[in-house]
Amino acid sequence: MSSTQPAPTSASTQPTQSTPEENKWQDCTACRLTGAATFSGLGLYALYEANQQGAFAKVRPKGSPRGAPITAAVGVVFIGLGIGRLFV
């Protein structure tokens, strides 16, 4: 008796390869808007708090925290991250 085995198909012998475009993950528009709004809102809040601490005053009030300029810088960074999240 001779046994015949089915020949493998070309699809099973070739490894599947994906292109880099298929591997790139895409965000939905709602995710981008939510992330951008969150970062921007956090940045605006930090700038508001820095303003309350006297970071933008020409003469800082006596007893104002020394970290006010750092709070302002953090606010600017978060606004930048919000803009970056929206467009990148």
Summary of the structure (lengths in Angstrom):
residues: 88
radius of gyration: 27.9
end to end distance: 66.2
largest distance: 102.6
contacts: 180
relative contact order: 0.16
helix: 59%
strand: 0%
